[in-house]
């Protein structure tokens, strides 16, 4: 597979700290390349959403330990408190740093 980011571009802007601090378009591309399914129900028909487990009011809220991948339906249920925080798998647990490979191609 050909590299999606050339060697001259790689690292030019520094290594991204987390998946959420990029544009929505780049984040969607990464999630699509990783073929991630909903961490709650397993839905994988389309790109899932990133959800802040403990909201955005905590320090370092975009940390992968505070993010999870949810389908649109489970995302709504999480915001309605119908899915408990204990039921969610963090992005760190689900993919670790493998998202960087999908970012660089």
Backbone as a printed PyTorch tensor [residue, N CA C, xyz], in Angstrom:
tensor([[[  0.8510,  -1.1870,   0.0000],
         [  0.0000,   0.0000,   0.0000],
         [  0.8890,   1.2400,   0.0000]],

        [[  0.6050,   2.1760,  -0.8430],
         [  1.3710,   3.4180,  -0.9200],
         [  1.1190,   4.2550,   0.3220]],

        [[  2.1530,   4.9860,   0.7520],
         [  1.9900,   5.8540,   1.9030],
         [  1.0430,   6.9850,   1.5630]],

        [[  0.1750,   7.3200,   2.4980],
         [ -0.8030,   8.3700,   2.2790],
         [ -0.2480,   9.7430,   2.6410]],

        [[  0.8050,   9.7710,   3.4640],
         [  1.4790,  11.0160,   3.8180],
         [  2.9320,  10.8400,   3.4170]],

        [[  3.4430,  11.7330,   2.6060],
         [  4.8120,  11.5810,   2.1150],
         [  5.8150,  11.7590,   3.2410]],

        [[  7.0190,  11.2390,   3.0280],
         [  8.0690,  11.3620,   4.0280],
         [  8.4360,  12.8170,   4.2950]],

        [[  8.2890,  13.6870,   3.2970],
         [  8.6120,  15.0960,   3.5110],
         [  7.5550,  15.7980,   4.3610]],

        [[  6.3330,  15.2970,   4.3490],
         [  5.2550,  15.8830,   5.1400],
         [  5.2110,  15.2990,   6.5440]],

        [[  5.5470,  14.0240,   6.6620],
         [  5.4760,  13.3340,   7.9550],
         [  6.3330,  14.0590,   8.9850]],

        [[  5.7250,  14.4580,  10.0780],
         [  6.4400,  15.1280,  11.1500],
         [  6.6400,  16.6180,  10.9290]],

        [[  6.2630,  17.1260,   9.7870],
         [  6.4530,  18.5410,   9.4670],
         [  5.6930,  19.4370,  10.4350]],

        [[  4.5260,  19.0100,  10.8270],
         [  3.6890,  19.7880,  11.7290],
         [  3.7030,  19.2350,  13.1500]],

        [[  4.6570,  18.3520,  13.4390],
         [  4.7130,  17.7220,  14.7510],
         [  3.7590,  16.5430,  14.8180]],

        [[  4.0000,  15.6770,  15.7590],
         [  3.1300,  14.5150,  15.9210],
         [  1.8820,  14.9330,  16.6830]],

        [[  0.7100,  14.5900,  16.1720],
         [ -0.5280,  14.9600,  16.8720],
         [ -0.6090,  14.2720,  18.2310]],

        [[ -1.1520,  14.9850,  19.2190],
         [ -1.2440,  14.4470,  20.5840],
         [ -2.4060,  13.4810,  20.7500]],

        [[ -3.5070,  13.7680,  20.0860],
         [ -4.6550,  12.8700,  20.1850],
         [ -5.5200,  13.0300,  18.9440]],

        [[ -6.4170,  12.0990,  18.7930],
         [ -7.2370,  12.0360,  17.5800],
         [ -8.2660,  13.1680,  17.5150]],

        [[ -8.6450,  13.7090,  18.6500],
         [ -9.7230,  14.6940,  18.6720],
         [ -9.2450,  16.1070,  18.3520]],

        [[ -7.9530,  16.3620,  18.4310],
         [ -7.4410,  17.7090,  18.1800],
         [ -7.1930,  17.9890,  16.7080]],

        [[ -7.6850,  17.1530,  15.8310],
         [ -7.5460,  17.3600,  14.3920],
         [ -8.8960,  17.7880,  13.8190]],

        [[ -8.8960,  18.1180,  12.5700],
         [-10.1540,  18.5130,  11.9420],
         [-11.1170,  17.3210,  11.9450]],

        [[-12.3950,  17.6150,  11.8640],
         [-13.3990,  16.5470,  11.8290],
         [-13.1870,  15.6460,  10.6160]],

        [[-12.7620,  16.2510,   9.5190],
         [-12.5200,  15.4760,   8.3020],
         [-11.3680,  14.4940,   8.5020]],

        [[-10.2700,  14.9510,   9.1020],
         [ -9.1250,  14.0740,   9.3520],
         [ -9.4850,  12.9920,  10.3550]],

        [[-10.2040,  13.3660,  11.4070],
         [-10.6340,  12.3880,  12.4010],
         [-11.5060,  11.3180,  11.7560]],

        [[-12.4320,  11.7180,  10.9040],
         [-13.3060,  10.7540,  10.2130],
         [-12.4870,   9.8260,   9.3190]],

        [[-11.4690,  10.3680,   8.6380],
         [-10.6090,   9.5310,   7.7940],
         [ -9.8770,   8.4880,   8.6260]],

        [[ -9.3670,   8.9050,   9.7750],
         [ -8.6510,   7.9750,  10.6490],
         [ -9.5920,   6.8830,  11.1330]],

        [[-10.7700,   7.2620,  11.5990],
         [-11.7340,   6.2740,  12.0950],
         [-12.1570,   5.3180,  10.9770]],

        [[-12.3120,   5.8560,   9.7610],
         [-12.6830,   5.0160,   8.6170],
         [-11.5560,   4.0210,   8.3130]],

        [[-10.3110,   4.4820,   8.3150],
         [ -9.1680,   3.6060,   8.0260],
         [ -9.0090,   2.5190,   9.0750]],

        [[ -9.3650,   2.8270,  10.3300],
         [ -9.2370,   1.8460,  11.4090],
         [-10.3910,   0.8390,  11.4290]],

        [[-11.4690,   1.1270,  10.6990],
         [-12.6580,   0.2650,  10.6630],
         [-13.1680,  -0.0080,  12.0810]],

        [[-13.2420,   1.0510,  12.8830],
         [-13.6900,   0.8870,  14.2670],
         [-15.1940,   0.6990,  14.3290]],

        [[-15.5940,  -0.1820,  15.1980],
         [-17.0220,  -0.3840,  15.4280],
         [-17.4060,   0.2630,  16.7500]],

        [[-18.6810,   0.4260,  16.9680],
         [-19.1800,   0.9930,  18.2150],
         [-18.6700,   0.1480,  19.3760]],

        [[-18.0880,   0.8140,  20.3650],
         [-17.5270,   0.0840,  21.4950],
         [-18.6110,  -0.4850,  22.4130]],

        [[-19.8510,  -0.0820,  22.2200],
         [-20.9590,  -0.5890,  23.0400],
         [-21.7260,  -1.7160,  22.3390]],

        [[-22.1510,  -1.4880,  21.0910],
         [-23.0250,  -2.4670,  20.4280],
         [-22.3890,  -3.1780,  19.2360]],

        [[-21.2330,  -2.6820,  18.7650],
         [-20.5600,  -3.3460,  17.6600],
         [-20.9880,  -2.8860,  16.2700]],

        [[-21.8670,  -1.9060,  16.1770],
         [-22.3360,  -1.3950,  14.8730],
         [-21.1440,  -0.8790,  14.0790]],

        [[-21.0930,  -1.2120,  12.7840],
         [-19.9610,  -0.7750,  11.9590],
         [-20.3640,  -0.4630,  10.5260]],

        [[-21.5910,  -0.0560,  10.3260],
         [-22.0870,   0.2350,   8.9850],
         [-21.4980,   1.5160,   8.4070]],

        [[-21.0930,   2.4310,   9.2520],
         [-20.5400,   3.7190,   8.8280],
         [-19.6150,   4.1940,   9.9360]],

        [[-18.9510,   5.3070,   9.7230],
         [-18.0300,   5.8410,  10.7310],
         [-18.8170,   6.2180,  11.9860]],

        [[-18.3130,   5.7950,  13.1240],
         [-18.9470,   6.1100,  14.4070],
         [-18.4980,   7.4720,  14.9130]],

        [[-19.0980,   7.9100,  16.0120],
         [-18.7970,   9.1970,  16.6330],
         [-17.7860,   9.0150,  17.7560]],

        [[-17.0520,  10.0810,  18.0530],
         [-16.2280,  10.1210,  19.2550],
         [-17.0540,  10.7750,  20.3560]],

        [[-17.0430,  10.1770,  21.5170],
         [-17.8300,  10.6680,  22.6510],
         [-16.9030,  10.9130,  23.8330]],

        [[-17.0650,  12.0680,  24.4970],
         [-16.3180,  12.3670,  25.7130],
         [-17.0190,  11.6690,  26.8810]],

        [[-16.3570,  10.7190,  27.4770],
         [-16.9570,   9.9090,  28.5410],
         [-17.3290,  10.7670,  29.7530]],

        [[-16.4170,  11.6060,  30.1890],
         [-16.6520,  12.4470,  31.3660],
         [-16.8510,  13.9110,  30.9810]],

        [[-17.2630,  14.1570,  29.7720],
         [-17.5240,  15.5120,  29.3080],
         [-16.2640,  16.2860,  28.9640]],

        [[-16.4700,  17.5480,  28.6410],
         [-15.3620,  18.4110,  28.2240],
         [-14.9160,  19.3690,  29.3170]],

        [[-15.5050,  19.2810,  30.4830],
         [-15.1780,  20.2250,  31.5450],
         [-14.0150,  19.7540,  32.4180]],

        [[-13.4780,  18.5780,  32.1560],
         [-12.3420,  18.0870,  32.9230],
         [-11.0420,  18.4960,  32.2300]],

        [[ -9.9530,  18.4890,  32.9780],
         [ -8.6490,  18.7770,  32.3820],
         [ -8.3130,  17.6930,  31.3740]],

        [[ -7.6510,  18.0870,  30.3060],
         [ -7.2120,  17.1600,  29.2510],
         [ -8.3800,  16.2970,  28.7490]],

        [[ -9.5040,  16.9560,  28.4610],
         [-10.7310,  16.2380,  28.0920],
         [-10.6200,  15.4610,  26.7840]],

        [[ -9.6600,  15.8020,  25.9220],
         [ -9.5030,  15.0690,  24.6680],
         [ -8.5360,  13.8930,  24.7840]],

        [[ -8.1070,  13.5910,  25.9920],
         [ -7.2450,  12.4420,  26.2370],
         [ -7.9850,  11.1680,  25.8230]],

        [[ -7.2700,  10.2290,  25.2620],
         [ -7.9080,   9.0070,  24.7700],
         [ -8.5290,   8.1660,  25.8820]],

        [[ -8.1880,   8.4480,  27.1360],
         [ -8.8490,   7.7690,  28.2530],
         [-10.2030,   8.3910,  28.5720]],

        [[-10.5230,   9.5110,  27.9350],
         [-11.8280,  10.1450,  28.1180],
         [-12.6700,  10.0940,  26.8440]],

        [[-12.1810,   9.4260,  25.8150],
         [-12.9140,   9.3030,  24.5550],
         [-13.3100,   7.8610,  24.3090]],

        [[-14.4470,   7.6820,  23.6760],
         [-14.8800,   6.3570,  23.2500],
         [-15.5260,   6.4920,  21.8700]],

        [[-15.6260,   5.3850,  21.1640],
         [-16.2330,   5.3560,  19.8330],
         [-17.6320,   4.7620,  19.9740]],

        [[-18.6380,   5.5420,  19.5790],
         [-20.0300,   5.0930,  19.6830],
         [-20.7650,   5.3360,  18.3770]],

        [[-21.6900,   4.4390,  18.0500],
         [-22.5670,   4.6570,  16.9060],
         [-23.5140,   5.8050,  17.2580]],

        [[-24.1660,   6.4010,  16.2840],
         [-25.0700,   7.5240,  16.5850],
         [-26.1480,   7.1850,  17.6180]],

        [[-26.6800,   5.9720,  17.5740],
         [-27.7280,   5.5970,  18.5190],
         [-27.1770,   5.4960,  19.9440]],

        [[-26.0630,   4.7840,  20.1180],
         [-25.4610,   4.6540,  21.4470],
         [-24.9600,   6.0030,  21.9530]],

        [[-24.5280,   6.8710,  21.0380],
         [-24.0770,   8.2020,  21.4240],
         [-25.2360,   8.9740,  22.0560]],

        [[-26.4030,   8.9010,  21.4400],
         [-27.5850,   9.5630,  22.0130],
         [-27.9480,   8.9690,  23.3660]],

        [[-27.8720,   7.6430,  23.4600],
         [-28.1890,   6.9850,  24.7270],
         [-27.1980,   7.3810,  25.8230]],

        [[-25.9260,   7.5310,  25.4720],
         [-24.9180,   7.9470,  26.4510],
         [-25.2170,   9.3570,  26.9620]],

        [[-25.6170,  10.2610,  26.0650],
         [-25.9540,  11.6200,  26.4870],
         [-27.2370,  11.6690,  27.3080]],

        [[-28.0930,  10.6890,  27.1370],
         [-29.3330,  10.6040,  27.9200],
         [-29.1200,   9.7990,  29.2070]],

        [[-27.8640,   9.4660,  29.5070],
         [-27.4940,   8.6840,  30.7040],
         [-28.1590,   7.3160,  30.7500]],

        [[-28.4230,   6.7340,  29.5840],
         [-28.9970,   5.3990,  29.5190],
         [-27.9190,   4.3390,  29.3190]],

        [[-26.6790,   4.7860,  29.1680],
         [-25.5150,   3.9020,  29.1420],
         [-24.5900,   4.4290,  30.2290]],

        [[-24.2040,   3.5660,  31.1430],
         [-23.3530,   4.0260,  32.2340],
         [-21.9040,   4.1570,  31.7720]],

        [[-21.1790,   5.0110,  32.4340],
         [-19.7680,   5.2440,  32.1310],
         [-18.9760,   3.9420,  32.2420]],

        [[-19.3600,   3.0840,  33.1700],
         [-18.6640,   1.8010,  33.3790],
         [-18.7970,   0.8570,  32.1850]],

        [[-19.7930,   1.0610,  31.3610],
         [-20.0220,   0.2000,  30.2010],
         [-19.1980,   0.6070,  28.9810]],

        [[-18.5610,   1.7650,  29.0320],
         [-17.8550,   2.2980,  27.8770],
         [-16.3870,   1.8860,  27.8660]],

        [[-15.9070,   1.5530,  26.6940],
         [-14.5030,   1.2000,  26.4880],
         [-13.8030,   2.4410,  25.9590]],

        [[-12.7190,   2.8390,  26.6000],
         [-12.0180,   4.0500,  26.1620],
         [-11.3040,   3.8070,  24.8400]],

        [[-11.0320,   4.8880,  24.1580],
         [-10.2850,   4.8120,  22.9110],
         [ -8.8910,   4.2380,  23.1680]],

        [[ -8.3140,   4.5770,  24.2990],
         [ -7.0000,   4.0380,  24.6800],
         [ -7.0620,   2.5130,  24.7920]],

        [[ -8.1100,   1.9900,  25.4300],
         [ -8.2710,   0.5380,  25.5620],
         [ -8.5520,  -0.1180,  24.2160]],

        [[ -9.3110,   0.5580,  23.3670],
         [ -9.7380,  -0.0370,  22.1070],
         [ -8.6260,  -0.0570,  21.0650]],

        [[ -7.8560,   1.0400,  20.9430],
         [ -6.8640,   1.0830,  19.8620],
         [ -5.4660,   1.5160,  20.2950]],

        [[ -5.3070,   2.0280,  21.5070],
         [ -3.9880,   2.4880,  21.9370],
         [ -3.4540,   3.5660,  21.0100]],

        [[ -2.2070,   3.4170,  20.5900],
         [ -1.5970,   4.3940,  19.6840],
         [ -1.6820,   3.9880,  18.2210]],

        [[ -2.4190,   2.9390,  17.8980],
         [ -2.4910,   2.4800,  16.5090],
         [ -3.1620,   3.5040,  15.5940]],

        [[ -3.8590,   4.4780,  16.1540],
         [ -4.4810,   5.5170,  15.3330],
         [ -3.4320,   6.3330,  14.5890]],

        [[ -2.2110,   6.4140,  15.1300],
         [ -1.1490,   7.1620,  14.4520],
         [ -0.7780,   6.5230,  13.1290]],

        [[ -0.8060,   5.1970,  13.0720],
         [ -0.5300,   4.4980,  11.8200],
         [ -1.5760,   4.8540,  10.7610]],

        [[ -2.8300,   4.9530,  11.1830],
         [ -3.9060,   5.3070,  10.2510],
         [ -3.8040,   6.7840,   9.8690]],

        [[ -3.3020,   7.6120,  10.7480],
         [ -3.1150,   9.0320,  10.4310],
         [ -2.0650,   9.2010,   9.3480]],

        [[ -0.9610,   8.4980,   9.4900],
         [  0.1200,   8.6200,   8.5160],
         [ -0.1120,   7.7810,   7.2690]],

        [[ -1.0210,   6.8320,   7.3570],
         [ -1.3300,   6.0080,   6.1910],
         [ -0.5840,   4.7700,   6.2420]]])
